[in-house]
Amino acid sequence: KLQSVADHAQEVSMMVGQIAATAQEQTASVQQVAVGLDQISAVVQNNSATAEESAAASEELSGQAAMLKNLVAGFKLKN
């Protein structure tokens, strides 16, 4: 009976070791996911800033186009 208990204890010890190894692998995977999410967040923030800058530039160009249209309207072509 004592041998059986020792054998079961060894099996349990091996299982606990396997669980620990699997937990370490999962921790590494979760860390990789966290790094990926941080990178995605940085890209999204960069894209947002770029979109805001593009919108501002578009508004500026629209205003300048309207001003140019008004200036050109002052010219008349001779036939």
OpenMM code with the backbone's topology and positions (N, CA, C; nanometers):
from openmm import Vec3, app, unit

residues = "LYS LEU GLN SER VAL ALA ASP HIS ALA GLN GLU VAL SER MET MET VAL GLY GLN ILE ALA ALA THR ALA GLN GLU GLN THR ALA SER VAL GLN GLN VAL ALA VAL GLY LEU ASP GLN ILE SER ALA VAL VAL GLN ASN ASN SER ALA THR ALA GLU GLU SER ALA ALA ALA SER GLU GLU LEU SER GLY GLN ALA ALA MET LEU LYS ASN LEU VAL ALA GLY PHE LYS LEU LYS ASN".split()
positions = [
    Vec3(0.0806, -0.1195, 0.0000),
    Vec3(0.0000, 0.0000, 0.0000),
    Vec3(0.0853, 0.1264, 0.0000),
    Vec3(0.1915, 0.1262, 0.0720),
    Vec3(0.2791, 0.2429, 0.0778),
    Vec3(0.3396, 0.2710, -0.0588),
    Vec3(0.3721, 0.1653, -0.1309),
    Vec3(0.4270, 0.1816, -0.2661),
    Vec3(0.3235, 0.2457, -0.3585),
    Vec3(0.1972, 0.2049, -0.3426),
    Vec3(0.0893, 0.2611, -0.4240),
    Vec3(0.0727, 0.4104, -0.3959),
    Vec3(0.0799, 0.4486, -0.2701),
    Vec3(0.0699, 0.5890, -0.2334),
    Vec3(0.1869, 0.6666, -0.2923),
    Vec3(0.3063, 0.6101, -0.2854),
    Vec3(0.4247, 0.6756, -0.3406),
    Vec3(0.4112, 0.6909, -0.4920),
    Vec3(0.3601, 0.5863, -0.5583),
    Vec3(0.3408, 0.5940, -0.7036),
    Vec3(0.2403, 0.7033, -0.7400),
    Vec3(0.1295, 0.7101, -0.6652),
    Vec3(0.0280, 0.8128, -0.6915),
    Vec3(0.0832, 0.9522, -0.6636),
    Vec3(0.1622, 0.9646, -0.5588),
    Vec3(0.2226, 1.0941, -0.5271),
    Vec3(0.3158, 1.1379, -0.6388),
    Vec3(0.3880, 1.0431, -0.6960),
    Vec3(0.4784, 1.0749, -0.8071),
    Vec3(0.3975, 1.1180, -0.9300),
    Vec3(0.2854, 1.0485, -0.9560),
    Vec3(0.1995, 1.0858, -1.0682),
    Vec3(0.1431, 1.2268, -1.0488),
    Vec3(0.0976, 1.2542, -0.9259),
    Vec3(0.0435, 1.3866, -0.8960),
    Vec3(0.1516, 1.4926, -0.9133),
    Vec3(0.2716, 1.4613, -0.8686),
    Vec3(0.3834, 1.5546, -0.8821),
    Vec3(0.4131, 1.5825, -1.0291),
    Vec3(0.4087, 1.4802, -1.1125),
    Vec3(0.4310, 1.4987, -1.2564),
    Vec3(0.3201, 1.5843, -1.3172),
    Vec3(0.1970, 1.5584, -1.2750),
    Vec3(0.0848, 1.6361, -1.3275),
    Vec3(0.0967, 1.7835, -1.2871),
    Vec3(0.1352, 1.8074, -1.1635),
    Vec3(0.1522, 1.9447, -1.1171),
    Vec3(0.2625, 2.0126, -1.1977),
    Vec3(0.3692, 1.9396, -1.2273),
    Vec3(0.4771, 1.9939, -1.3107),
    Vec3(0.4283, 2.0291, -1.4505),
    Vec3(0.3443, 1.9404, -1.5070),
    Vec3(0.2879, 1.9679, -1.6396),
    Vec3(0.1954, 2.0891, -1.6361),
    Vec3(0.1161, 2.0999, -1.5302),
    Vec3(0.0272, 2.2160, -1.5155),
    Vec3(0.1094, 2.3436, -1.5047),
    Vec3(0.2166, 2.3398, -1.4282),
    Vec3(0.3027, 2.4574, -1.4125),
    Vec3(0.3650, 2.4970, -1.5464),
    Vec3(0.4117, 2.3970, -1.6223),
    Vec3(0.4719, 2.4270, -1.7533),
    Vec3(0.3682, 2.4872, -1.8472),
    Vec3(0.2481, 2.4326, -1.8472),
    Vec3(0.1410, 2.4848, -1.9314),
    Vec3(0.1031, 2.6264, -1.8894),
    Vec3(0.0998, 2.6509, -1.7584),
    Vec3(0.0681, 2.7845, -1.7092),
    Vec3(0.1742, 2.8849, -1.7544),
    Vec3(0.2999, 2.8447, -1.7556),
    Vec3(0.4066, 2.9337, -1.8023),
    Vec3(0.3902, 2.9636, -1.9511),
    Vec3(0.3542, 2.8622, -2.0287),
    Vec3(0.3319, 2.8837, -2.1720),
    Vec3(0.2154, 2.9808, -2.1937),
    Vec3(0.1094, 2.9629, -2.1157),
    Vec3(-0.0060, 3.0522, -2.1287),
    Vec3(0.0316, 3.1945, -2.0881),
    Vec3(0.1124, 3.2079, -1.9856),
    Vec3(0.1571, 3.3411, -1.9435),
    Vec3(0.2349, 3.4085, -2.0553),
    Vec3(0.3238, 3.3329, -2.1194),
    Vec3(0.4007, 3.3889, -2.2313),
    Vec3(0.3071, 3.4296, -2.3450),
    Vec3(0.2059, 3.3476, -2.3724),
    Vec3(0.1104, 3.3792, -2.4788),
    Vec3(0.0305, 3.5046, -2.4458),
    Vec3(-0.0129, 3.5165, -2.3224),
    Vec3(-0.0889, 3.6343, -2.2806),
    Vec3(-0.0015, 3.7590, -2.2912),
    Vec3(0.1253, 3.7476, -2.2553),
    Vec3(0.2163, 3.8613, -2.2675),
    Vec3(0.2331, 3.9021, -2.4133),
    Vec3(0.2412, 3.8037, -2.5031),
    Vec3(0.2522, 3.8350, -2.6460),
    Vec3(0.1259, 3.9056, -2.6954),
    Vec3(0.0103, 3.8605, -2.6494),
    Vec3(-0.1154, 3.9253, -2.6871),
    Vec3(-0.1174, 4.0689, -2.6354),
    Vec3(-0.0713, 4.0891, -2.5123),
    Vec3(-0.0683, 4.2247, -2.4549),
    Vec3(0.0224, 4.3158, -2.5367),
    Vec3(0.1375, 4.2648, -2.5786),
    Vec3(0.2292, 4.3438, -2.6617),
    Vec3(0.1611, 4.3779, -2.7948),
    Vec3(0.0938, 4.2804, -2.8532),
    Vec3(0.0223, 4.3038, -2.9784),
    Vec3(-0.0861, 4.4088, -2.9631),
    Vec3(-0.1598, 4.4031, -2.8536),
    Vec3(-0.2645, 4.5021, -2.8302),
    Vec3(-0.2063, 4.6414, -2.8098),
    Vec3(-0.0924, 4.6495, -2.7420),
    Vec3(-0.0261, 4.7794, -2.7255),
    Vec3(0.0147, 4.8364, -2.8612),
    Vec3(0.0653, 4.7483, -2.9490),
    Vec3(0.1057, 4.7933, -3.0825),
    Vec3(-0.0156, 4.8402, -3.1624),
    Vec3(-0.1252, 4.7660, -3.1527),
    Vec3(-0.2479, 4.8051, -3.2228),
    Vec3(-0.2972, 4.9393, -3.1706),
    Vec3(-0.2917, 4.9567, -3.0394),
    Vec3(-0.3346, 5.0833, -2.9795),
    Vec3(-0.2512, 5.1998, -3.0307),
    Vec3(-0.1202, 5.1797, -3.0408),
    Vec3(-0.0319, 5.2854, -3.0908),
    Vec3(-0.0663, 5.3197, -3.2356),
    Vec3(-0.0928, 5.2180, -3.3169),
    Vec3(-0.1277, 5.2421, -3.4575),
    Vec3(-0.2607, 5.3160, -3.4679),
    Vec3(-0.3574, 5.2763, -3.3856),
    Vec3(-0.4882, 5.3423, -3.3886),
    Vec3(-0.4745, 5.4892, -3.3489),
    Vec3(-0.3951, 5.5169, -3.2456),
    Vec3(-0.3746, 5.6555, -3.2037),
    Vec3(-0.3061, 5.7357, -3.3139),
    Vec3(-0.2086, 5.6748, -3.3784),
    Vec3(-0.1385, 5.7414, -3.4886),
    Vec3(-0.2340, 5.7689, -3.6046),
    Vec3(-0.3166, 5.6701, -3.6380),
    Vec3(-0.4141, 5.6876, -3.7459),
    Vec3(-0.5148, 5.7974, -3.7121),
    Vec3(-0.5552, 5.8028, -3.5864),
    Vec3(-0.6500, 5.9052, -3.5439),
    Vec3(-0.5894, 6.0443, -3.5584),
    Vec3(-0.4651, 6.0584, -3.5167),
    Vec3(-0.3970, 6.1878, -3.5291),
    Vec3(-0.3816, 6.2257, -3.6761),
    Vec3(-0.3458, 6.1292, -3.7581),
    Vec3(-0.3300, 6.1550, -3.9017),
    Vec3(-0.4632, 6.1944, -3.9648),
    Vec3(-0.5703, 6.1290, -3.9232),
    Vec3(-0.7027, 6.1622, -3.9771),
    Vec3(-0.7423, 6.3044, -3.9388),
    Vec3(-0.7133, 6.3431, -3.8150),
    Vec3(-0.7447, 6.4793, -3.7721),
    Vec3(-0.6644, 6.5812, -3.8521),
    Vec3(-0.5370, 6.5521, -3.8743),
    Vec3(-0.4536, 6.6429, -3.9537),
    Vec3(-0.5041, 6.6515, -4.0973),
    Vec3(-0.5450, 6.5389, -4.1537),
    Vec3(-0.5977, 6.5374, -4.2904),
    Vec3(-0.7270, 6.6170, -4.3001),
    Vec3(-0.8116, 6.6040, -4.1987),
    Vec3(-0.9379, 6.6797, -4.1995),
    Vec3(-0.9099, 6.8294, -4.1934),
    Vec3(-0.8149, 6.8691, -4.1104),
    Vec3(-0.7803, 7.0110, -4.0993),
    Vec3(-0.7228, 7.0620, -4.2313),
    Vec3(-0.6352, 6.9821, -4.2933),
    Vec3(-0.5773, 7.0226, -4.4216),
    Vec3(-0.6850, 7.0306, -4.5287),
    Vec3(-0.7797, 6.9387, -4.5270),
    Vec3(-0.8881, 6.9391, -4.6244),
    Vec3(-0.9746, 7.0640, -4.6096),
    Vec3(-1.0022, 7.1009, -4.4851),
    Vec3(-1.0801, 7.2225, -4.4605),
    Vec3(-1.0057, 7.3453, -4.5108),
    Vec3(-0.8764, 7.3498, -4.4835),
    Vec3(-0.7929, 7.4621, -4.5284),
    Vec3(-0.7937, 7.4710, -4.6806),
    Vec3(-0.7759, 7.3563, -4.7469),
    Vec3(-0.7754, 7.3554, -4.8938),
    Vec3(-0.9110, 7.3948, -4.9502),
    Vec3(-1.0172, 7.3529, -4.8846),
    Vec3(-1.1511, 7.3893, -4.9303),
    Vec3(-1.1704, 7.5407, -4.9246),
    Vec3(-1.1247, 7.6005, -4.8156),
    Vec3(-1.1337, 7.7460, -4.8024),
    Vec3(-1.0514, 7.8172, -4.9078),
    Vec3(-0.9316, 7.7679, -4.9328),
    Vec3(-0.8459, 7.8293, -5.0339),
    Vec3(-0.9043, 7.8112, -5.1731),
    Vec3(-0.9660, 7.6964, -5.1993),
    Vec3(-1.0290, 7.6740, -5.3302),
    Vec3(-1.1447, 7.7705, -5.3508),
    Vec3(-1.2218, 7.7938, -5.2463),
    Vec3(-1.3336, 7.8891, -5.2576),
    Vec3(-1.2804, 8.0295, -5.2827),
    Vec3(-1.1728, 8.0662, -5.2151),
    Vec3(-1.1128, 8.1982, -5.2347),
    Vec3(-1.0598, 8.2114, -5.3773),
    Vec3(-0.9948, 8.1093, -5.4277),
    Vec3(-0.9419, 8.1116, -5.5641),
    Vec3(-1.0557, 8.1206, -5.6652),
    Vec3(-1.1645, 8.0491, -5.6389),
    Vec3(-1.2812, 8.0547, -5.7281),
    Vec3(-1.3349, 8.1979, -5.7357),
    Vec3(-1.3426, 8.2642, -5.6209),
    Vec3(-1.3909, 8.4031, -5.6188),
    Vec3(-1.2959, 8.4953, -5.6947),
    Vec3(-1.1665, 8.4741, -5.6786),
    Vec3(-1.0688, 8.5579, -5.7487),
    Vec3(-1.0751, 8.5360, -5.8993),
    Vec3(-1.0865, 8.4106, -5.9418),
    Vec3(-1.0931, 8.3794, -6.0846),
    Vec3(-1.2227, 8.4325, -6.1449),
    Vec3(-1.3280, 8.4358, -6.0669),
    Vec3(-1.4560, 8.4850, -6.1169),
    Vec3(-1.4469, 8.6321, -6.1566),
    Vec3(-1.3483, 8.7037, -6.1041),
    Vec3(-1.3316, 8.8441, -6.1384),
    Vec3(-1.2726, 8.8658, -6.2757),
    Vec3(-1.2166, 8.7643, -6.3345),
    Vec3(-1.1581, 8.7779, -6.4686),
    Vec3(-1.2625, 8.7474, -6.5739),
    Vec3(-1.2538, 8.8172, -6.6872),
    Vec3(-1.3438, 8.7913, -6.7993),
    Vec3(-1.2591, 8.7681, -6.9231),
    Vec3(-1.2950, 8.6663, -6.9979),
    Vec3(-1.2231, 8.6340, -7.1221),
    Vec3(-1.2865, 8.7083, -7.2386),
    Vec3(-1.2024, 8.7585, -7.3279),
    Vec3(-1.2529, 8.8226, -7.4470),
    Vec3(-1.2697, 8.7199, -7.5587),
    Vec3(-1.3741, 8.7363, -7.6357),
    Vec3(-1.3971, 8.6445, -7.7490),
    Vec3(-1.3233, 8.6886, -7.8706),
] * unit.nanometer
topology = app.Topology()
chain = topology.addChain("A")
for resn in residues:
    res = topology.addResidue(resn, chain)
    for name in ("N", "CA", "C"):
        topology.addAtom(name, app.Element.getBySymbol(name[0]), res)
